Amino acid sequence: MKKIISAAILSCMFLATFAQQQVDPAEEIKKQLNSDQLAQYEQAESLKAKGDNLMQQAVTKQNQSDKLKTQAAKQKKGKAKKLNKQADAIDEAVATQKNSAYAQYEKAARQFYAVYSENLESLIEECPANKKSSAQSHISEAESFFVNAQDKLKRTPTGKKVTPLQIMKVKEDANKSFDDALDNCIQAYADILGWYDKKEEPKPQPVVQQQPQKPADKIVYKVQIAADNKELTLAQLRKIYPTTEGLNNELEDGVYKYSIGFFNTYEEAAKARDEIAAKGVSTGVFVIAYKNGKKVDVSEVYHPQE
């Protein structure tokens, strides 16, 4: 099955848009930083690179596990059990490796965010009124996602019986929120610095003082694919959905709920839902909605008659 668009993929698409316009966000942002901020920014880049290296090692190990499971599917029961046991041990090591990667990503994200926040605060003061509103909205969204990420990390399970996989699920989910926060910061830079503007910009207009506007509500949609009173294992999840990439796990009223995707419109989410159903995953697959990071009924935010 084709991978459904996730927050990480949206981030890549976002940066690809800039690339098509011959804009390198990192280089453009560095031009705005003072010497102290630049040093912190480059240190954050180094932390992210360490995380990328650890994550690549985890992917290599995951490939080994997948090969063992493929072999097991072709063997008799005794041999298959042995191969699956080896694969499960590798999966445990993969989760541990990813947790180390997410620890580096978290440090990098906090440092990037600190630099962005400080620098954007000064840039927005000199920003033209016609760009300020949009930039402020993205800065507000960034703060919301950053706080949400910190709240998720506070719920990291502890104790001797807690598995690396359980911890990984929380850190993975928090990392997505950190990514969303940083993406919104980069979008604020795009608003202020005019990365989307045409080369022939209109003549500057007099700045008109405007009343602060309330940031627009952030609405996102996901597709729920499973729910269970007990946390599902990787093996169980793969029977429902072939890959755990981009998979969200939330504990709601004592029920573990699994969803995929990060969609800006209901139509995109509905299309993804139909594609999953067409592959045979039809029971319990439906669109769910979030407003400013809080789960709400789809009918509250989606009004097709409008």
N, C-alpha and C positions, 0 to 999 in steps of 0.2 A: 504494500500500500504506500502511496506517495505520502511523504511527511506533510502534516497539516501545518499551516503557517503559525509559528510561535512568536513569542516576544523577541527571541534572539534573531529570528529570520526577519522580522519587521525592522529590527535595528540595522541589519545588513542592507536591507532595501533602502532604508533611510540614508545610510552613508553612501550607497551606490548612486542615489540621486545627486548628491553633492559631487561625486566623482565624474558623472556625466557633465556636470557644469564646471569641471576642472577646478573644483574647490576641495582642498584637503583640510577638513575641520581641525585636526590637531595642529597643523602648521599655522592656520589662521588664528586659532585661539592663543597659541604661544606668543604671537606678535602683540597680544593685548596685555600680557603678564609682566609684572615687575620682576626683578631678579630673584627675590625670595619666592614668589609664586611659581616662577619657572622651575626653580630647584625642586619644589614640592611636586610639581606636575611631572617632572622627569623621574622623580623617585616613584611616583604612582605608576608610571609607565613600566618601570623596572619590576614592580610588584606584580603587575598584570602579566608581564612576560613570564615570570616564574609560575604564575597560575596556569598560563597557557601550556607551559612545558609539562607541568604535572598532569594537566587534563589530557594532553596527548599521550602520555604514558598510560593513563587510565584507559583511553580508547584502544590502545594496543592490547592491553590485557583483556578488555572486553571482547575484542576480536578472537582471542584465544578461547575464551569461554564459549562464544557462539559456535566456533568450529567443533568444540567438544560436544556441544548439544546437538549439532547437526549429525555428528558421527553416532551419538547415542540413539538417535531416532532410527538409525539403520541397523542397530544391533539387537541381539536377544536380551531378555530382561536382566540377567545377571551382569552382562557386560555394560548394558545401558545404564544400570544403576551406578556402577563404578564411575563411568564417564560423567554422569550428571553430578555425582558427589564432587568430582574434581572441578567441574564447572561452577558449582555453588561456592566452593572455596575461593575460586578466582573472583567471582562476583563480590564476595565479601572484601577481597583485597581491592577491587575496583572502587567500591564505595569508600573505603578508607582513603584511597588515593585521591578521589574526587573531593572528599572532605578537606584534604590538605590544599587542593587547588582552590576550593571555595574560600578557605581562610585567607589565601593571598588575594583573591578577588575582592573580598570584603575590605581588607586593608586598603587596597588600591581605590575602591569605590569611595570610601570615606575620605581619602586624601583628594581624589579628583573633585568630589562634591565640595569640600572645604575651599579649594582653590576657585572653583566655578562660582560659588556663592559670594565670596569676597570680591572677585573681579567683576561679576555681573552687577553687583550692588553699585559699583562706581560707574560702570558703563551705562547703566540704565538712567542715571541722572542726566546724562548728556544726550540721551536717545530722543529722536524726533517723536512728537506726539502720535503720529500716524503709525509708528512701529512699537511704541511703548506698551500699549494695551495688550498686544499679542505676546510680547516678550514677558510681561508680568504674569500673564496667564500660564505660560509654560514654566516660569519660575515657581509659581504656586503649585502646579502639578508636580514638579520635581520634588518639592518639599513634602508633598503628600505621599508620594511613592517612597521617599527616603525614610520617613517616619514609619510607614507601613512595613518596610524591610526590617527596621530595627525591632518593631513589635513582633514580627515573625520569628526573629532570632531569639527573642526572650522565651519563646515557646519550645526551644530545642529540648528534646527529652534527655533526661539524665538517669543514671543508675547502672548497676552491673548488668542488668538484663537488656539494656538498650543496645540495639545492633547498629553498626556503621550505616546500614541502609536506612534505618529510621532517621538517623541524624542527617544523612545526605538529602533526604526528601525535604526537610525543613530548610537546610542551607541552599538547596537548589531553588526552592521557591523564593527565598529571601533575595538570592542573587538576581532573580528576574526583576524584582522590584527595584533593586539597586540600579540595574541596567536601564529600567524605565525612567528612573530619576535622572540619570546621566544623559539619556537621550533627550529628555525635555530641557536640560540645561543647554545642550548643544543646539537644540531648536531655538532657544532664546538668543543664543549668539547669532544664529542664522537670521532671526528677526531684526536684531539690532544692527548687524553688520551688512545686511542686505544681500545675503548669498543667493536669494531667489530673485533679486531684482534684475531687470534687463540692463545690458551694458549702457544703453542710452537712458539715463535716469532723468526724470523731469526736473526742472529747476526747483531749488529748495523753496518751500512755502513757509510763510510766517508760522511760528509755533503757537498753537492755540491751546490754552490751558483747558484740560478736560477733567471732569469729575472721575475719581477712581471707579473703575467698573468691576463688578463682581466676576471672578473667573468663571468661564463656562464649565458646566458639569462634565466630568470625565466619564463617558459611558463605554464599557467594553463588554464583549460577549465571548463565551466559551461554549464548548460542547461537552456535556457530561456523558461519560461512557460506562461508568460503573459506580456502584455504591455497596458497602458491606459493613456489618457491625464490627468485623475484624480487619486489621490492615492486611491487604493482599501482598503476596510475595511477588518477586519479579516473574517467576514462572507462571503464576496465575494471571498476572497482568498481560503477559505476552500472548496468552490464549485469547484475551479479549482484544488487545491492540498490539500489533507486532513490535513496536518500538516504544521505549520509555522516554525517548527524546521529546522534550516539550510537554511532558505529562505533569499535570498539577494534582496535588494531593491535599485535601482539606478535611479537617475533623470538624463536623458540624452536628451538634446535639448527639454526640456519641456515635456518629456514623461517619466512616471514612468515604469520602466522595472523590472520584477521580475524573478529571476533565482534561481536554487538550485545547490548544489554540489561544489566540489573543487577537480578537477581531474588533475592528472599529465599527462595523455595521452588522445589523441582524442578518442581512442578505448573505454576507460572507460566511457567517457562522452556519446559517441554514444550508448553504451549499456544501460546507464541510460535513455537516451532519448527514446529508443525503449520500455523500461519497462514502462515509463510514458504513452507513446502513446497506449500501450497495455491495459492500465487501462481506456482508453477513453478520455484522455487529448491529443488530436492530433493537434488541431488548434494552430498554432504559437509556437510549441515546436521545438527548434533547438539548436544546439551546438554553443556556442560563445567562443571566445578565448581572453586571456590577456597576454601581454608580458611585463614583469617587472612592473606589476601593471596597465598597460595602455591597454584599449580595442583595439584590432586589428582585421582585417579580418582573418577568420580561414585559408584561403589559404596562408596567409603570414607566418604562423608558422607550418602548417601541410602539409607535402608533401608525400603522400602515396607511390609514385613511388620510394622514397628513402629507 
